[in-house]
């Protein structure tokens, strides 16, 4: 593979397309960008100056979800969206819920040292977001949606890593446990080859910066 993806394995936004590529049978190893993501060279490829950034030949593409969609179309291997129209719509909705409800609340937890007063609202927001995801899942599905790995699994696995990380100090694991269908999915995801490898890599990246 001649593609390059730049960013840290700790980032759930980097690991989303990495997991998507792996689910299709390809390895896409995150790399550090020489000079960093705020360098002029990086900004020339992506003025957004955030990770991840995919470079495929002379094509540079930022942002986690567009990269994931691109890889699903570009790479050989199983499609990462259900064939069923309504199931595919639920999958995209869950990804959207993760990005616009779950992620901002996690950000509030990340910033708890600077803004401890924001933690209760962040925890409440996490609970709401998880409830939305639970609502739009079929509790009997093996994966987030349906009976095969999709973009929704690639999205949620590296985000849920942080719910386990913060469980000891903030009890975030209980927010998952309170939603039985989602909790059962998370137990399966953590035990899977893709999930366990992702969590191990994120754990190692977290230790490296702690």
C-alpha positions as CSV (number, residue, x, y, z in Angstrom):
1,X,0.0,0.0,0.0
2,X,1.4,3.4,-1.0
3,X,-0.9,5.4,1.3
4,X,0.2,7.2,4.4
5,X,-1.9,8.2,7.3
6,X,-0.5,10.7,9.8
7,X,-1.5,10.9,13.4
8,X,-1.3,9.2,16.8
9,X,-2.7,5.8,17.7
10,X,-4.1,7.4,20.8
11,X,-6.5,9.4,18.7
12,X,-9.9,7.8,18.1
13,X,-10.1,9.8,14.9
14,X,-6.9,8.2,13.6
15,X,-7.8,4.7,14.7
16,X,-11.2,4.9,13.0
17,X,-9.8,4.7,9.4
18,X,-7.0,2.4,10.6
19,X,-9.6,-0.1,11.9
20,X,-11.6,0.3,8.7
21,X,-8.6,-0.6,6.6
22,X,-7.8,-3.6,8.9
23,X,-11.4,-4.8,8.6
24,X,-11.0,-4.8,4.9
25,X,-7.7,-6.8,5.2
26,X,-5.2,-4.0,4.8
27,X,-2.6,-2.5,7.2
28,X,-2.4,1.3,7.4
29,X,0.1,2.2,10.1
30,X,-0.2,5.7,11.6
31,X,2.9,7.8,11.1
32,X,4.3,11.0,12.6
33,X,4.6,13.8,10.2
34,X,8.1,15.3,9.9
35,X,7.9,18.7,11.5
36,X,4.5,18.0,13.1
37,X,0.9,18.8,12.1
38,X,1.3,22.5,12.6
39,X,4.2,22.8,10.2
40,X,4.1,24.7,7.0
41,X,4.6,21.4,5.1
42,X,1.6,19.8,6.8
43,X,-0.6,22.9,6.4
44,X,0.2,22.8,2.6
45,X,-1.5,19.4,2.5
46,X,-4.2,20.3,5.0
47,X,-4.8,23.8,6.2
48,X,-7.0,22.3,8.9
49,X,-3.8,21.2,10.6
50,X,-5.3,18.4,12.6
51,X,-5.0,14.6,12.6
52,X,-5.6,12.3,10.8
53,X,-4.4,13.1,7.3
54,X,-4.4,10.5,4.5
55,X,-2.0,11.0,1.7
56,X,-2.6,8.7,-1.3
57,X,-0.1,9.7,-4.0
58,X,-0.8,13.3,-4.8
59,X,-4.2,13.3,-3.1
60,X,-4.4,14.5,0.5
61,X,-7.6,14.0,2.6
62,X,-8.2,15.2,6.2
63,X,-10.9,14.3,8.6
64,X,-11.6,10.9,10.0
65,X,-15.0,10.1,8.4
66,X,-14.2,11.2,4.9
67,X,-10.9,9.2,5.1
68,X,-12.9,6.2,6.3
69,X,-15.4,6.5,3.5
70,X,-12.6,6.8,1.0
71,X,-10.8,3.7,2.2
72,X,-14.0,1.7,2.1
73,X,-14.4,2.6,-1.6
74,X,-10.7,2.4,-2.5
75,X,-9.6,-0.7,-0.8
76,X,-10.5,-4.3,-1.7
77,X,-12.3,-6.3,0.9
78,X,-15.7,-6.5,2.5
79,X,-17.9,-3.4,2.4
80,X,-18.1,-1.5,5.7
81,X,-21.8,-0.5,5.4
82,X,-24.8,-2.9,5.4
83,X,-26.5,-3.6,2.1
84,X,-29.9,-2.9,3.6
85,X,-30.9,0.7,3.1
86,X,-32.4,1.2,6.6
87,X,-29.5,-0.6,8.4
88,X,-27.0,1.6,6.5
89,X,-28.9,4.7,7.5
90,X,-28.8,3.6,11.2
91,X,-25.1,3.0,10.9
92,X,-24.5,6.5,9.5
93,X,-26.8,7.9,12.2
94,X,-24.8,6.2,15.0
95,X,-21.6,7.5,13.5
96,X,-23.1,11.0,13.4
97,X,-24.3,10.7,17.0
98,X,-20.9,9.7,18.1
99,X,-19.3,12.6,16.4
100,X,-21.7,15.4,17.5
101,X,-22.8,14.1,20.9
102,X,-20.4,11.6,22.3
103,X,-17.1,13.3,21.3
104,X,-17.9,16.8,22.7
105,X,-18.8,15.2,26.1
106,X,-15.6,13.2,26.1
107,X,-13.7,16.4,25.4
108,X,-15.3,17.8,28.5
109,X,-13.8,14.9,30.4
110,X,-10.4,15.4,28.8
111,X,-10.4,19.0,30.0
112,X,-11.5,18.2,33.6
113,X,-8.2,19.5,35.1
114,X,-8.7,22.9,33.6
115,X,-12.5,22.9,34.0
116,X,-13.6,20.6,36.8
117,X,-16.9,22.3,37.0
118,X,-17.7,21.0,33.6
119,X,-17.4,17.3,34.5
120,X,-21.0,16.7,35.7
121,X,-22.4,18.2,32.4
122,X,-19.9,16.1,30.4
123,X,-20.9,12.9,32.2
124,X,-24.6,13.7,31.6
125,X,-23.8,14.3,28.0
126,X,-22.0,11.0,27.7
127,X,-25.1,9.2,29.2
128,X,-27.4,11.0,26.7
129,X,-25.2,10.1,23.8
130,X,-24.9,6.4,24.8
131,X,-28.7,6.3,25.2
132,X,-29.2,7.7,21.7
133,X,-26.8,5.0,20.3
134,X,-28.6,2.3,22.3
135,X,-32.0,3.5,21.0
136,X,-30.9,3.2,17.4
137,X,-29.3,-0.2,17.7
138,X,-31.0,-3.6,17.5
139,X,-29.9,-5.1,20.8
140,X,-29.6,-8.5,19.2
141,X,-27.1,-7.4,16.6
142,X,-23.6,-8.9,17.1
143,X,-22.0,-5.7,15.8
144,X,-23.0,-2.1,16.3
145,X,-25.4,-2.6,13.3
146,X,-26.1,-6.0,11.9
147,X,-24.0,-9.1,11.8
148,X,-20.8,-7.7,10.3
149,X,-18.1,-5.1,11.2
150,X,-19.1,-1.7,9.8
151,X,-17.9,1.9,10.0
152,X,-19.9,2.2,13.2
153,X,-17.7,-0.3,15.0
154,X,-14.6,1.4,13.7
155,X,-16.0,4.6,15.1
156,X,-17.1,3.4,18.5
157,X,-14.3,1.0,19.5
158,X,-11.5,3.7,19.9
159,X,-14.0,6.1,21.6
160,X,-15.2,3.5,24.1
161,X,-11.5,2.9,25.0
162,X,-11.7,6.2,26.9
163,X,-14.8,5.2,28.8
164,X,-12.8,2.3,30.2
165,X,-9.8,4.6,30.9
166,X,-11.9,7.1,32.9
167,X,-14.0,4.4,34.7
168,X,-11.8,4.2,37.7
169,X,-11.9,7.9,38.4
170,X,-15.3,8.9,37.1
171,X,-17.3,5.7,36.8
172,X,-17.8,6.0,33.1
173,X,-18.0,2.3,32.7
174,X,-21.3,2.3,34.5
175,X,-22.8,4.5,31.8
176,X,-22.2,1.6,29.3
177,X,-23.3,-1.1,31.8
178,X,-26.6,0.7,32.2
179,X,-27.4,0.0,28.6
180,X,-27.4,-3.8,28.3
181,X,-27.3,-4.0,24.5
182,X,-24.5,-1.6,24.2
183,X,-22.6,-3.3,27.1
184,X,-22.9,-6.7,25.4
185,X,-21.6,-5.2,22.1
186,X,-18.7,-3.6,24.0
187,X,-17.7,-6.9,25.7
188,X,-17.7,-8.6,22.3
189,X,-15.8,-5.8,20.6
190,X,-13.1,-5.8,23.3
191,X,-12.6,-9.5,22.9
192,X,-12.4,-9.4,19.1
193,X,-9.1,-9.4,17.2
194,X,-9.7,-6.0,15.8
195,X,-10.9,-4.5,19.1
196,X,-8.3,-6.0,21.4
197,X,-5.5,-4.9,19.1
198,X,-6.9,-1.4,18.8
199,X,-7.2,-1.1,22.6
200,X,-3.7,-2.4,23.2
201,X,-2.3,0.1,20.8
202,X,-4.2,3.0,22.3
203,X,-3.1,1.8,25.8
204,X,0.5,1.8,24.7
205,X,0.2,5.3,23.2
206,X,-1.4,6.6,26.4
207,X,1.4,5.2,28.5
208,X,3.9,6.8,26.3
209,X,2.4,10.3,26.9
210,X,1.5,9.8,30.6
